[in-house]
Amino acid sequence: MNVSPPITRKGPGAARIGIGGPVGSGKTALIEALIPVFKARGIEIAVVTNDLVTKEDARRLQAGGLIDPDRVLAVEAGACPHTVIREDPTLNIAAADDLEAAFPGLDLIIIESGGDNLASTFSLDLVDWWMFVIDVAQGDDIPRKRGPGIVQSDLLVINKLDLAPHVFVDAAAILAEARQIRGDAPVIGCRARGATVEGIDQIADTIARELLFQDIPA
């Protein structure tokens, strides 16, 4: 029988991670792919979604059957998504606090930003660690633009690798360039949807090591 590595929390509450990136890059799909992986490892999670004036992403997760719907809350930014993850994250902090109060055994709270541009970053008053998601269909010049999301995030995820041949992008080249630009900071290529997913376990391993101090065997 496989036994999950033990979880050691960073502090008295759940670790909080941010997921940012442009519209359509696959942030919600990535969360959907990660949920069963975390569940299989005994990691208790909840999710806060952000959007401008809708709760669409939260409703998608709540209806998907992957997570208890009560563990998903929505924040409507009402303006630029940067505002509620960076300048004034109080709405997201309150939502995460509400989830912790309702589910005291949580290990991890994922806070998904509304889709935005390459300047999206998270306040460290809100999250312990954050990742930025782009996809190959947005163009192979995205890493070269060196936006704050590309260079400052704790993890850069390049999604939809399977689409690369269809949009005339060299997946290996965009990954190599991103790694060169980010130096020692990690870059993971992935495919979050479809019959065959890719890179999801590696992303989950990174989160578990960095935030939950799970010793995942190499």
C-alpha positions in Angstrom: 0.0 0.0 0.0 1.3 3.5 -0.9 1.5 5.8 2.0 1.5 9.6 1.4 4.5 11.5 2.9 3.6 13.4 6.1 2.5 17.0 5.9 4.1 19.7 8.0 2.3 23.0 7.9 4.3 26.3 7.6 2.3 27.9 10.3 -0.9 27.6 12.4 -3.2 27.7 9.3 -3.4 26.4 5.8 -0.7 27.5 3.3 -2.0 29.9 0.7 -1.0 29.9 -2.9 -1.9 32.2 -5.8 -2.4 31.2 -9.4 -2.3 34.1 -11.9 -2.1 34.4 -15.7 -3.8 35.7 -18.8 -7.4 34.9 -19.7 -7.7 31.5 -21.2 -4.2 30.2 -20.1 -5.8 27.3 -18.3 -5.8 28.4 -14.6 -9.1 26.7 -13.7 -8.3 23.6 -15.8 -5.0 23.4 -13.9 -6.8 23.5 -10.5 -9.2 20.8 -11.8 -6.3 18.6 -12.7 -4.5 19.2 -9.3 -7.5 18.5 -7.1 -7.6 14.7 -7.5 -3.8 14.6 -7.2 -3.9 16.4 -3.9 -6.8 14.3 -2.7 -4.9 11.1 -3.4 -2.0 12.4 -1.4 -4.2 13.3 1.6 -3.8 17.0 1.1 -7.0 18.9 2.2 -7.6 21.9 0.0 -10.1 24.7 -0.7 -10.3 27.3 -3.5 -11.0 31.0 -3.8 -11.8 32.1 -7.4 -11.6 35.7 -8.6 -13.4 37.3 -11.5 -14.6 40.8 -12.5 -18.3 40.6 -12.1 -19.2 36.9 -12.2 -18.8 33.7 -10.1 -18.4 31.5 -13.2 -15.1 29.8 -12.3 -16.4 29.0 -8.8 -19.6 27.6 -10.1 -17.6 25.4 -12.6 -15.5 24.0 -9.8 -18.6 23.5 -7.5 -20.4 21.6 -10.2 -17.5 19.5 -11.4 -17.8 16.9 -8.6 -14.1 17.1 -7.8 -14.4 19.0 -4.6 -17.0 19.7 -1.9 -18.8 22.8 -3.3 -18.7 24.4 0.2 -14.9 24.5 -0.2 -15.1 26.9 -3.1 -15.7 30.6 -2.6 -15.9 33.4 -5.2 -14.6 37.0 -5.1 -15.9 39.5 -7.6 -13.1 42.1 -8.1 -15.4 44.6 -9.8 -12.4 46.2 -11.5 -8.9 45.3 -12.5 -8.1 41.8 -11.1 -4.8 43.1 -9.8 -6.6 45.2 -7.2 -7.8 42.3 -5.1 -4.7 40.2 -5.3 -2.1 42.9 -4.9 -3.2 46.5 -4.0 -6.0 45.6 -1.6 -6.3 41.9 -1.1 -8.7 42.1 1.9 -11.6 40.5 0.1 -9.4 37.5 -0.7 -8.0 37.4 2.8 -11.5 37.4 4.2 -12.6 34.6 1.9 -9.6 32.4 2.8 -10.2 33.1 6.5 -13.8 32.0 6.1 -12.7 28.8 4.5 -10.2 28.1 7.3 -12.9 28.8 9.9 -15.3 26.4 8.2 -12.7 23.7 7.5 -10.0 23.8 10.2 -8.2 20.8 8.8 -7.2 22.5 5.6 -3.6 22.2 4.4 -3.8 24.4 1.3 -6.0 27.2 0.0 -5.6 28.0 -3.7 -6.5 31.6 -4.7 -7.1 31.9 -8.5 -6.8 35.4 -9.9 -9.1 36.7 -12.6 -7.4 36.4 -16.0 -5.1 39.3 -16.6 -1.9 40.4 -18.3 1.8 39.7 -17.7 2.0 42.3 -15.0 -0.2 40.3 -12.6 1.5 39.6 -9.2 0.3 38.6 -5.8 0.7 40.5 -2.5 2.7 38.4 0.0 0.1 39.6 2.6 -2.3 37.3 0.8 -0.3 34.3 -0.3 2.8 32.4 0.8 3.8 31.5 -2.7 2.4 32.0 -6.2 2.6 30.6 -9.7 2.0 32.2 -13.1 0.3 30.3 -16.0 0.8 31.0 -19.7 0.1 28.8 -22.7 1.9 28.2 -25.9 -1.1 29.4 -28.0 -0.4 32.9 -26.7 2.8 33.0 -28.7 6.4 32.0 -28.2 7.5 35.5 -27.4 5.7 35.6 -24.0 8.8 34.7 -21.9 10.9 37.3 -23.8 8.5 40.0 -22.7 9.7 39.4 -19.1 6.6 40.7 -17.4 6.5 40.6 -13.6 4.4 37.4 -13.7 7.1 35.7 -15.8 10.1 36.8 -13.8 8.8 37.2 -10.2 6.5 34.2 -9.7 7.7 31.3 -7.6 6.8 28.9 -10.4 6.1 29.5 -14.1 3.8 27.0 -15.8 3.6 26.8 -19.6 0.3 25.1 -20.4 -1.2 23.5 -23.5 2.0 22.0 -24.8 -0.1 19.7 -27.1 -1.2 22.8 -29.0 2.3 23.9 -30.0 2.4 22.2 -33.4 -1.0 23.7 -34.3 0.1 27.3 -33.5 3.6 27.0 -35.1 5.4 27.1 -31.7 8.4 25.0 -30.7 7.5 23.8 -27.3 11.0 22.8 -26.4 12.3 26.2 -27.4 9.8 28.2 -25.4 10.5 26.1 -22.3 14.3 26.5 -22.8 14.0 30.3 -23.2 11.7 30.6 -20.2 14.3 28.6 -18.1 17.1 30.8 -19.3 15.2 34.0 -18.4 14.2 32.7 -15.0 17.6 31.3 -14.0 17.2 29.0 -11.0 13.4 29.7 -10.6 11.4 26.7 -11.7 9.5 26.3 -15.0 7.2 23.4 -15.7 5.5 22.6 -19.0 2.1 21.0 -18.7 -1.1 19.8 -20.4 -3.9 20.2 -17.9 -6.8 18.8 -20.0 -7.4 16.0 -22.4 -7.1 12.2 -22.4 -3.4 12.5 -21.3 -2.3 15.1 -18.8 1.3 16.1 -18.4 3.3 17.9 -15.8 0.5 17.9 -13.1 2.3 15.6 -10.7 5.5 17.7 -11.0 3.5 20.8 -10.2 1.9 19.1 -7.2 5.3 17.8 -6.1 6.7 21.4 -6.2 3.8 22.7 -4.1 4.1 19.9 -1.6 7.8 20.4 -1.1 7.7 24.2 -1.0 4.6 24.7 1.2 3.8 21.5 3.0 7.3 20.2 3.4 6.3 16.8 2.0 9.5 14.9 1.1 8.4 13.6 -2.4 10.8 11.0 -3.7 12.6 12.0 -6.9 
